[in-house]
Amino acid sequence: MARVVVDVMLKPEILDPQGQAIARKLPQMGYEGVVAVRQGKRFEVEVEGPADEAALERVHTIAETLLANPVIENFEIRVL
Amino acid sequence: MARVVVDVMLKPEILDPQGQAIARKLPQMGYEGVVAVRQGKRFEVEVEGPADEAALERVHTIAETLLANPVIENFEIRVL
């Protein structure tokens, strides 16, 4: 069994109100020095067998159909 | 300027209904071979200056007070 991570982030040109809200809150809480925050999703997908090319190809298909919205989000896949 | 990633995942002993819903849906969509899915959050925090020890310490404090709930979530910090 292998664990594959899928990181999903909004595309840079897409507004991220959640991240902006966090970044705006930080100075009020006394934390300086943070310029920007972007919030995304992280999935840990446990696959049967080894994380070979076929398994990663399958996770890629799952990511683009179910985990991410390719119109507004980018995703990256890596073996944990 | 440096970019620091904060990965936030539910602790292993905490039930993850979102991840379970995805894992259950996959076979119905024709995707076999996935044993489990866990869903978490990923934050990209852009900090002023270099990602030195002081900056990472600051991000750690922000993560445990604002980005994660340490009662039910674990987090990991790494420089991008």
N, CA and C atoms of all chains as a GROMACS GRO file, in nm:
protein
  480
    1MET      N    1   0.084  -0.120   0.000
    1MET     CA    2   0.000   0.000   0.000
    1MET      C    3   0.087   0.125   0.000
    2ALA      N    4   0.046   0.224  -0.075
    2ALA     CA    5   0.124   0.348  -0.082
    2ALA      C    6   0.034   0.467  -0.062
    3ARG      N    7   0.092   0.575  -0.013
    3ARG     CA    8   0.014   0.696   0.012
    3ARG      C    9   0.058   0.804  -0.087
    4VAL      N   10  -0.040   0.858  -0.158
    4VAL     CA   11  -0.014   0.961  -0.258
    4VAL      C   12  -0.083   1.089  -0.212
    5VAL      N   13  -0.010   1.200  -0.219
    5VAL     CA   14  -0.066   1.328  -0.177
    5VAL      C   15  -0.109   1.407  -0.299
    6VAL      N   16  -0.228   1.463  -0.293
    6VAL     CA   17  -0.276   1.554  -0.398
    6VAL      C   18  -0.296   1.691  -0.334
    7ASP      N   19  -0.214   1.789  -0.375
    7ASP     CA   20  -0.228   1.926  -0.327
    7ASP      C   21  -0.310   2.004  -0.428
    8VAL      N   22  -0.416   2.067  -0.381
    8VAL     CA   23  -0.504   2.144  -0.469
    8VAL      C   24  -0.502   2.289  -0.424
    9MET      N   25  -0.463   2.378  -0.513
    9MET     CA   26  -0.462   2.522  -0.481
    9MET      C   27  -0.538   2.598  -0.589
   10LEU      N   28  -0.604   2.705  -0.549
   10LEU     CA   29  -0.664   2.794  -0.647
   10LEU      C   30  -0.557   2.846  -0.742
   11LYS      N   31  -0.591   2.862  -0.870
   11LYS     CA   32  -0.496   2.921  -0.964
   11LYS      C   33  -0.459   3.061  -0.916
   12PRO      N   34  -0.335   3.106  -0.946
   12PRO     CA   35  -0.289   3.235  -0.893
   12PRO      C   36  -0.382   3.352  -0.930
   13GLU      N   37  -0.446   3.343  -1.046
   13GLU     CA   38  -0.530   3.456  -1.090
   13GLU      C   39  -0.669   3.452  -1.028
   14ILE      N   40  -0.701   3.347  -0.951
   14ILE     CA   41  -0.833   3.336  -0.888
   14ILE      C   42  -0.826   3.395  -0.747
   15LEU      N   43  -0.921   3.481  -0.716
   15LEU     CA   44  -0.927   3.545  -0.585
   15LEU      C   45  -0.948   3.440  -0.476
   16ASP      N   46  -0.879   3.457  -0.363
   16ASP     CA   47  -0.889   3.361  -0.252
   16ASP      C   48  -0.934   3.434  -0.126
   17PRO      N   49  -1.066   3.454  -0.109
   17PRO     CA   50  -1.114   3.532   0.006
   17PRO      C   51  -1.080   3.470   0.141
   18GLN      N   52  -1.074   3.337   0.149
   18GLN     CA   53  -1.038   3.272   0.276
   18GLN      C   54  -0.896   3.309   0.316
   19GLY      N   55  -0.804   3.296   0.221
   19GLY     CA   56  -0.665   3.330   0.248
   19GLY      C   57  -0.649   3.477   0.283
   20GLN      N   58  -0.721   3.562   0.210
   20GLN     CA   59  -0.714   3.706   0.237
   20GLN      C   60  -0.764   3.739   0.377
   21ALA      N   61  -0.871   3.673   0.418
   21ALA     CA   62  -0.926   3.697   0.552
   21ALA      C   63  -0.823   3.663   0.659
   22ILE      N   64  -0.753   3.552   0.640
   22ILE     CA   65  -0.650   3.512   0.736
   22ILE      C   66  -0.538   3.616   0.737
   23ALA      N   67  -0.491   3.655   0.617
   23ALA     CA   68  -0.379   3.750   0.609
   23ALA      C   69  -0.416   3.883   0.674
   24ARG      N   70  -0.542   3.924   0.659
   24ARG     CA   71  -0.585   4.051   0.718
   24ARG      C   72  -0.595   4.042   0.869
   25LYS      N   73  -0.630   3.925   0.919
   25LYS     CA   74  -0.649   3.906   1.063
   25LYS      C   75  -0.515   3.906   1.138
   26LEU      N   76  -0.409   3.861   1.073
   26LEU     CA   77  -0.282   3.840   1.143
   26LEU      C   78  -0.228   3.964   1.215
   27PRO      N   79  -0.220   4.080   1.148
   27PRO     CA   80  -0.167   4.198   1.219
   27PRO      C   81  -0.252   4.236   1.341
   28GLN      N   82  -0.385   4.217   1.330
   28GLN     CA   83  -0.472   4.246   1.444
   28GLN      C   84  -0.441   4.155   1.562
   29MET      N   85  -0.390   4.035   1.533
   29MET     CA   86  -0.356   3.941   1.639
   29MET      C   87  -0.213   3.960   1.686
   30GLY      N   88  -0.142   4.056   1.628
   30GLY     CA   89  -0.007   4.084   1.671
   30GLY      C   90   0.102   4.012   1.592
   31TYR      N   91   0.063   3.946   1.482
   31TYR     CA   92   0.162   3.876   1.400
   31TYR      C   93   0.196   3.960   1.278
   32GLU      N   94   0.317   4.012   1.275
   32GLU     CA   95   0.361   4.092   1.162
   32GLU      C   96   0.449   4.007   1.069
   33GLY      N   97   0.474   4.059   0.952
   33GLY     CA   98   0.570   3.995   0.862
   33GLY      C   99   0.512   3.895   0.765
   34VAL      N  100   0.380   3.879   0.764
   34VAL     CA  101   0.319   3.790   0.664
   34VAL      C  102   0.257   3.876   0.554
   35VAL      N  103   0.300   3.848   0.431
   35VAL     CA  104   0.258   3.931   0.318
   35VAL      C  105   0.126   3.880   0.259
   36ALA      N  106   0.112   3.750   0.250
   36ALA     CA  107  -0.007   3.693   0.187
   36ALA      C  108  -0.028   3.549   0.235
   37VAL      N  109  -0.153   3.505   0.231
   37VAL     CA  110  -0.186   3.366   0.263
   37VAL      C  111  -0.278   3.314   0.153
   38ARG      N  112  -0.251   3.194   0.104
   38ARG     CA  113  -0.343   3.127   0.011
   38ARG      C  114  -0.386   2.997   0.077
   39GLN      N  115  -0.516   2.968   0.071
   39GLN     CA  116  -0.564   2.843   0.132
   39GLN      C  117  -0.606   2.744   0.024
   40GLY      N  118  -0.563   2.620   0.041
   40GLY     CA  119  -0.601   2.515  -0.053
   40GLY      C  120  -0.637   2.388   0.021
   41LYS      N  121  -0.643   2.278  -0.055
   41LYS     CA  122  -0.679   2.150   0.003
   41LYS      C  123  -0.566   2.051  -0.014
   42ARG      N  124  -0.562   1.954   0.076
   42ARG     CA  125  -0.460   1.850   0.069
   42ARG      C  126  -0.530   1.717   0.090
   43PHE      N  127  -0.513   1.626  -0.004
   43PHE     CA  128  -0.572   1.494   0.007
   43PHE      C  129  -0.463   1.389   0.021
   44GLU      N  130  -0.483   1.297   0.113
   44GLU     CA  131  -0.395   1.180   0.121
   44GLU      C  132  -0.474   1.061   0.069
   45VAL      N  133  -0.430   1.006  -0.044
   45VAL     CA  134  -0.500   0.897  -0.110
   45VAL      C  135  -0.418   0.769  -0.091
   46GLU      N  136  -0.477   0.671  -0.024
   46GLU     CA  137  -0.407   0.546  -0.002
   46GLU      C  138  -0.446   0.447  -0.113
   47VAL      N  139  -0.348   0.404  -0.190
   47VAL     CA  140  -0.376   0.316  -0.303
   47VAL      C  141  -0.326   0.174  -0.274
   48GLU      N  142  -0.395   0.079  -0.332
   48GLU     CA  143  -0.351  -0.061  -0.324
   48GLU      C  144  -0.224  -0.078  -0.405
   49GLY      N  145  -0.134  -0.162  -0.357
   49GLY     CA  146  -0.013  -0.191  -0.432
   49GLY      C  147   0.085  -0.075  -0.429
   50PRO      N  148   0.187  -0.081  -0.515
   50PRO     CA  149   0.291   0.022  -0.514
   50PRO      C  150   0.244   0.149  -0.585
   51ALA      N  151   0.314   0.260  -0.556
   51ALA     CA  152   0.282   0.387  -0.621
   51ALA      C  153   0.356   0.393  -0.754
   52ASP      N  154   0.322   0.300  -0.843
   52ASP     CA  155   0.389   0.297  -0.974
   52ASP      C  156   0.318   0.392  -1.071
   53GLU      N  157   0.363   0.388  -1.196
   53GLU     CA  158   0.310   0.482  -1.295
   53GLU      C  159   0.159   0.466  -1.312
   54ALA      N  160   0.113   0.342  -1.313
   54ALA     CA  161  -0.030   0.318  -1.332
   54ALA      C  162  -0.111   0.376  -1.217
   55ALA      N  163  -0.062   0.356  -1.094
   55ALA     CA  164  -0.134   0.408  -0.977
   55ALA      C  165  -0.138   0.561  -0.980
   56LEU      N  166  -0.025   0.623  -1.016
   56LEU     CA  167  -0.022   0.770  -1.020
   56LEU      C  168  -0.112   0.824  -1.131
   57GLU      N  169  -0.117   0.750  -1.241
   57GLU     CA  170  -0.206   0.788  -1.352
   57GLU      C  171  -0.351   0.784  -1.304
   58ARG      N  172  -0.384   0.682  -1.226
   58ARG     CA  173  -0.521   0.669  -1.173
   58ARG      C  174  -0.552   0.785  -1.077
   59VAL      N  175  -0.456   0.815  -0.989
   59VAL     CA  176  -0.478   0.926  -0.896
   59VAL      C  177  -0.493   1.058  -0.972
   60HIS      N  178  -0.417   1.073  -1.079
   60HIS     CA  179  -0.428   1.194  -1.161
   60HIS      C  180  -0.570   1.210  -1.215
   61THR      N  181  -0.626   1.100  -1.266
   61THR     CA  182  -0.763   1.104  -1.320
   61THR      C  183  -0.862   1.138  -1.210
   62ILE      N  184  -0.845   1.077  -1.093
   62ILE     CA  185  -0.934   1.105  -0.979
   62ILE      C  186  -0.922   1.252  -0.939
   63ALA      N  187  -0.800   1.304  -0.937
   63ALA     CA  188  -0.778   1.443  -0.896
   63ALA      C  189  -0.849   1.538  -0.990
   64GLU      N  190  -0.837   1.514  -1.120
   64GLU     CA  191  -0.895   1.613  -1.212
   64GLU      C  192  -1.045   1.597  -1.228
   65THR      N  193  -1.102   1.483  -1.187
   65THR     CA  194  -1.246   1.468  -1.200
   65THR      C  195  -1.320   1.490  -1.068
   66LEU      N  196  -1.254   1.462  -0.956
   66LEU     CA  197  -1.326   1.462  -0.828
   66LEU      C  198  -1.265   1.556  -0.723
   67LEU      N  199  -1.132   1.562  -0.716
   67LEU     CA  200  -1.070   1.636  -0.606
   67LEU      C  201  -1.048   1.784  -0.638
   68ALA      N  202  -1.023   1.814  -0.764
   68ALA     CA  203  -0.997   1.952  -0.802
   68ALA      C  204  -1.096   1.995  -0.910
   69ASN      N  205  -1.114   2.124  -0.920
   69ASN     CA  206  -1.189   2.183  -1.030
   69ASN      C  207  -1.088   2.249  -1.123
   70PRO      N  208  -1.053   2.182  -1.233
   70PRO     CA  209  -0.943   2.230  -1.318
   70PRO      C  210  -0.968   2.367  -1.379
   71VAL      N  211  -1.092   2.414  -1.375
   71VAL     CA  212  -1.119   2.547  -1.430
   71VAL      C  213  -1.056   2.654  -1.340
   72ILE      N  214  -1.062   2.635  -1.210
   72ILE     CA  215  -1.012   2.739  -1.118
   72ILE      C  216  -0.898   2.691  -1.029
   73GLU      N  217  -0.867   2.560  -1.032
   73GLU     CA  218  -0.765   2.506  -0.941
   73GLU      C  219  -0.655   2.431  -1.014
   74ASN      N  220  -0.534   2.441  -0.962
   74ASN     CA  221  -0.422   2.358  -1.005
   74ASN      C  222  -0.402   2.248  -0.901
   75PHE      N  223  -0.349   2.134  -0.944
   75PHE     CA  224  -0.316   2.032  -0.846
   75PHE      C  225  -0.180   1.969  -0.875
   76GLU      N  226  -0.120   1.919  -0.768
   76GLU     CA  227   0.010   1.851  -0.779
   76GLU      C  228   0.001   1.718  -0.708
   77ILE      N  229   0.063   1.617  -0.766
   77ILE     CA  230   0.059   1.483  -0.709
   77ILE      C  231   0.200   1.441  -0.671
   78ARG      N  232   0.217   1.386  -0.550
   78ARG     CA  233   0.348   1.335  -0.512
   78ARG      C  234   0.332   1.218  -0.417
   79VAL      N  235   0.428   1.129  -0.422
   79VAL     CA  236   0.424   1.011  -0.336
   79VAL      C  237   0.478   1.049  -0.200
   80LEU      N  238   0.409   1.009  -0.096
   80LEU     CA  239   0.449   1.045   0.040
   80LEU      C  240   0.560   0.955   0.088
   81MET      N  241   1.159   3.759   0.013
   81MET     CA  242   1.031   3.697   0.046
   81MET      C  243   1.040   3.546   0.029
   82ALA      N  244   0.980   3.474   0.121
   82ALA     CA  245   0.985   3.328   0.113
   82ALA      C  246   0.844   3.273   0.133
   83ARG      N  247   0.823   3.156   0.077
   83ARG     CA  248   0.693   3.093   0.088
   83ARG      C  249   0.704   2.969   0.177
   84VAL      N  250   0.619   2.966   0.279
   84VAL     CA  251   0.620   2.855   0.374
   84VAL      C  252   0.485   2.783   0.363
   85VAL      N  253   0.491   2.651   0.357
   85VAL     CA  254   0.369   2.571   0.346
   85VAL      C  255   0.332   2.513   0.482
   86VAL      N  256   0.205   2.526   0.518
   86VAL     CA  257   0.153   2.463   0.640
   86VAL      C  258   0.049   2.360   0.597
   87ASP      N  259   0.080   2.233   0.620
   87ASP     CA  260  -0.014   2.125   0.590
   87ASP      C  261  -0.089   2.090   0.717
   88VAL      N  262  -0.221   2.093   0.712
   88VAL     CA  263  -0.304   2.063   0.829
   88VAL      C  264  -0.390   1.941   0.799
   89MET      N  265  -0.374   1.837   0.879
   89MET     CA  266  -0.455   1.716   0.860
   89MET      C  267  -0.521   1.678   0.992
   90LEU      N  268  -0.641   1.622   0.984
   90LEU     CA  269  -0.704   1.568   1.104
   90LEU      C  270  -0.613   1.461   1.164
   91LYS      N  271  -0.610   1.454   1.297
   91LYS     CA  272  -0.534   1.348   1.362
   91LYS      C  273  -0.588   1.212   1.317
   92PRO      N  274  -0.501   1.110   1.310
   92PRO     CA  275  -0.545   0.979   1.258
   92PRO      C  276  -0.666   0.922   1.331
   93GLU      N  277  -0.680   0.952   1.461
   93GLU     CA  278  -0.790   0.894   1.538
   93GLU      C  279  -0.920   0.971   1.521
   94ILE      N  280  -0.916   1.084   1.450
   94ILE     CA  281  -1.037   1.164   1.429
   94ILE      C  282  -1.105   1.122   1.299
   95LEU      N  283  -1.234   1.098   1.306
   95LEU     CA  284  -1.312   1.058   1.188
   95LEU      C  285  -1.310   1.168   1.083
   96ASP      N  286  -1.296   1.130   0.956
   96ASP     CA  287  -1.291   1.226   0.847
   96ASP      C  288  -1.404   1.196   0.747
   97PRO      N  289  -1.524   1.248   0.772
   97PRO     CA  290  -1.638   1.215   0.686
   97PRO      C  291  -1.621   1.263   0.542
   98GLN      N  292  -1.553   1.375   0.521
   98GLN     CA  293  -1.532   1.423   0.385
   98GLN      C  294  -1.448   1.324   0.305
   99GLY      N  295  -1.337   1.282   0.367
   99GLY     CA  296  -1.251   1.184   0.300
   99GLY      C  297  -1.323   1.053   0.275
  100GLN      N  298  -1.400   1.010   0.374
  100GLN     CA  299  -1.475   0.885   0.358
  100GLN      C  300  -1.576   0.894   0.244
  101ALA      N  301  -1.641   1.009   0.231
  101ALA     CA  302  -1.740   1.026   0.124
  101ALA      C  303  -1.672   1.013  -0.012
  102ILE      N  304  -1.553   1.072  -0.024
  102ILE     CA  305  -1.480   1.062  -0.151
  102ILE      C  306  -1.442   0.917  -0.178
  103ALA      N  307  -1.387   0.850  -0.076
  103ALA     CA  308  -1.342   0.712  -0.093
  103ALA      C  309  -1.459   0.621  -0.132
  104ARG      N  310  -1.577   0.646  -0.076
  104ARG     CA  311  -1.694   0.564  -0.109
  104ARG      C  312  -1.744   0.591  -0.249
  105LYS      N  313  -1.727   0.714  -0.295
  105LYS     CA  314  -1.780   0.752  -0.427
  105LYS      C  315  -1.695   0.691  -0.540
  106LEU      N  316  -1.565   0.671  -0.514
  106LEU     CA  317  -1.474   0.633  -0.622
  106LEU      C  318  -1.515   0.505  -0.697
  107PRO      N  319  -1.546   0.394  -0.625
  107PRO     CA  320  -1.584   0.272  -0.698
  107PRO      C  321  -1.709   0.293  -0.784
  108GLN      N  322  -1.803   0.375  -0.734
  108GLN     CA  323  -1.924   0.403  -0.812
  108GLN      C  324  -1.890   0.477  -0.941
  109MET      N  325  -1.780   0.552  -0.940
  109MET     CA  326  -1.739   0.626  -1.060
  109MET      C  327  -1.646   0.541  -1.148
  110GLY      N  328  -1.620   0.419  -1.105
  110GLY     CA  329  -1.538   0.331  -1.186
  110GLY      C  330  -1.390   0.330  -1.149
  111TYR      N  331  -1.353   0.398  -1.040
  111TYR     CA  332  -1.213   0.400  -1.000
  111TYR      C  333  -1.190   0.299  -0.887
  112GLU      N  334  -1.118   0.193  -0.917
  112GLU     CA  335  -1.088   0.092  -0.816
  112GLU      C  336  -0.946   0.114  -0.763
  113GLY      N  337  -0.914   0.047  -0.654
  113GLY     CA  338  -0.776   0.046  -0.607
  113GLY      C  339  -0.742   0.153  -0.504
  114VAL      N  340  -0.841   0.232  -0.464
  114VAL     CA  341  -0.815   0.331  -0.359
  114VAL      C  342  -0.873   0.279  -0.228
  115VAL      N  343  -0.789   0.269  -0.127
  115VAL     CA  344  -0.829   0.210   0.001
  115VAL      C  345  -0.892   0.316   0.093
  116ALA      N  346  -0.833   0.434   0.095
  116ALA     CA  347  -0.883   0.538   0.185
  116ALA      C  348  -0.841   0.676   0.134
  117VAL      N  349  -0.918   0.776   0.174
  117VAL     CA  350  -0.886   0.915   0.142
  117VAL      C  351  -0.901   0.997   0.269
  118ARG      N  352  -0.804   1.083   0.297
  118ARG     CA  353  -0.816   1.180   0.407
  118ARG      C  354  -0.805   1.318   0.347
  119GLN      N  355  -0.893   1.407   0.390
  119GLN     CA  356  -0.888   1.543   0.338
  119GLN      C  357  -0.839   1.640   0.444
  120GLY      N  358  -0.748   1.727   0.404
  120GLY     CA  359  -0.698   1.828   0.495
  120GLY      C  360  -0.684   1.961   0.426
  121LYS      N  361  -0.612   2.051   0.489
  121LYS     CA  362  -0.595   2.186   0.435
  121LYS      C  363  -0.447   2.212   0.409
  122ARG      N  364  -0.424   2.301   0.314
  122ARG     CA  365  -0.288   2.341   0.280
  122ARG      C  366  -0.286   2.493   0.271
  123PHE      N  367  -0.196   2.553   0.346
  123PHE     CA  368  -0.182   2.698   0.343
  123PHE      C  369  -0.045   2.735   0.286
  124GLU      N  370  -0.042   2.832   0.197
  124GLU     CA  371   0.084   2.890   0.152
  124GLU      C  372   0.096   3.027   0.216
  125VAL      N  373   0.194   3.042   0.303
  125VAL     CA  374   0.213   3.166   0.378
  125VAL      C  375   0.337   3.237   0.324
  126GLU      N  376   0.318   3.357   0.272
  126GLU     CA  377   0.430   3.432   0.219
  126GLU      C  378   0.482   3.527   0.326
  127VAL      N  379   0.608   3.509   0.365
  127VAL     CA  380   0.664   3.590   0.473
  127VAL      C  381   0.767   3.689   0.419
  128GLU      N  382   0.778   3.801   0.487
  128GLU     CA  383   0.880   3.900   0.454
  128GLU      C  384   1.017   3.844   0.489
  129GLY      N  385   1.115   3.874   0.410
  129GLY     CA  386   1.251   3.833   0.440
  129GLY      C  387   1.271   3.684   0.418
  130PRO      N  388   1.382   3.631   0.467
  130PRO     CA  389   1.415   3.490   0.443
  130PRO      C  390   1.336   3.398   0.535
  131ALA      N  391   1.327   3.271   0.496
  131ALA     CA  392   1.259   3.171   0.578
  131ALA      C  393   1.356   3.117   0.682
  132ASP      N  394   1.404   3.205   0.768
  132ASP     CA  395   1.499   3.163   0.871
  132ASP      C  396   1.426   3.109   0.993
  133GLU      N  397   1.501   3.081   1.097
  133GLU     CA  398   1.442   3.017   1.216
  133GLU      C  399   1.334   3.104   1.279
  134ALA      N  400   1.359   3.236   1.282
  134ALA     CA  401   1.261   3.327   1.343
  134ALA      C  402   1.131   3.327   1.264
  135ALA      N  403   1.142   3.327   1.130
  135ALA     CA  404   1.023   3.329   1.046
  135ALA      C  405   0.943   3.199   1.063
  136LEU      N  406   1.014   3.087   1.068
  136LEU     CA  407   0.945   2.958   1.083
  136LEU      C  408   0.879   2.948   1.220
  137GLU      N  409   0.945   3.004   1.320
  137GLU     CA  410   0.887   3.007   1.455
  137GLU      C  411   0.757   3.087   1.456
  138ARG      N  412   0.758   3.198   1.383
  138ARG     CA  413   0.639   3.282   1.373
  138ARG      C  414   0.526   3.206   1.302
  139VAL      N  415   0.561   3.139   1.193
  139VAL     CA  416   0.459   3.063   1.119
  139VAL      C  417   0.404   2.950   1.206
  140HIS      N  418   0.491   2.890   1.287
  140HIS     CA  419   0.447   2.783   1.378
  140HIS      C  420   0.340   2.837   1.475
  141THR      N  421   0.367   2.955   1.531
  141THR     CA  422   0.271   3.015   1.624
  141THR      C  423   0.139   3.046   1.554
  142ILE      N  424   0.148   3.100   1.432
  142ILE     CA  425   0.027   3.131   1.355
  142ILE      C  426  -0.050   3.002   1.325
  143ALA      N  427   0.023   2.897   1.290
  143ALA     CA  428  -0.042   2.769   1.256
  143ALA      C  429  -0.119   2.714   1.376
  144GLU      N  430  -0.056   2.716   1.493
  144GLU     CA  431  -0.124   2.655   1.608
  144GLU      C  432  -0.232   2.742   1.668
  145THR      N  433  -0.234   2.872   1.636
  145THR     CA  434  -0.340   2.957   1.692
  145THR      C  435  -0.450   2.987   1.592
  146LEU      N  436  -0.418   2.985   1.462
  146LEU     CA  437  -0.516   3.032   1.364
  146LEU      C  438  -0.546   2.930   1.254
  147LEU      N  439  -0.444   2.859   1.206
  147LEU     CA  440  -0.465   2.773   1.089
  147LEU      C  441  -0.511   2.632   1.125
  148ALA      N  442  -0.469   2.583   1.240
  148ALA     CA  443  -0.504   2.447   1.280
  148ALA      C  444  -0.571   2.449   1.416
  149ASN      N  445  -0.648   2.346   1.442
  149ASN     CA  446  -0.704   2.324   1.574
  149ASN      C  447  -0.626   2.208   1.638
  150PRO      N  448  -0.530   2.240   1.726
  150PRO     CA  449  -0.439   2.136   1.777
  150PRO      C  450  -0.508   2.025   1.855
  151VAL      N  451  -0.633   2.047   1.893
  151VAL     CA  452  -0.706   1.941   1.963
  151VAL      C  453  -0.736   1.824   1.868
  152ILE      N  454  -0.771   1.856   1.745
  152ILE     CA  455  -0.811   1.750   1.651
  152ILE      C  456  -0.723   1.743   1.527
  153GLU      N  457  -0.630   1.838   1.510
  153GLU     CA  458  -0.550   1.840   1.387
  153GLU      C  459  -0.400   1.843   1.416
  154ASN      N  460  -0.324   1.779   1.329
  154ASN     CA  461  -0.179   1.792   1.328
  154ASN      C  462  -0.140   1.885   1.214
  155PHE      N  463  -0.026   1.953   1.230
  155PHE     CA  464   0.022   2.034   1.118
  155PHE      C  465   0.172   2.016   1.099
  156GLU      N  466   0.214   2.040   0.974
  156GLU     CA  467   0.355   2.033   0.938
  156GLU      C  468   0.392   2.158   0.861
  157ILE      N  469   0.512   2.207   0.890
  157ILE     CA  470   0.558   2.330   0.824
  157ILE      C  471   0.680   2.298   0.741
  158ARG      N  472   0.683   2.349   0.617
  158ARG     CA  473   0.804   2.331   0.536
  158ARG      C  474   0.820   2.450   0.443
  159VAL      N  475   0.944   2.476   0.408
  159VAL     CA  476   0.973   2.587   0.317
  159VAL      C  477   0.956   2.538   0.175
  160LEU      N  478   0.886   2.619   0.095
  160LEU     CA  479   0.859   2.578  -0.043
  160LEU      C  480   0.980   2.604  -0.132
   0.00000   0.00000   0.00000
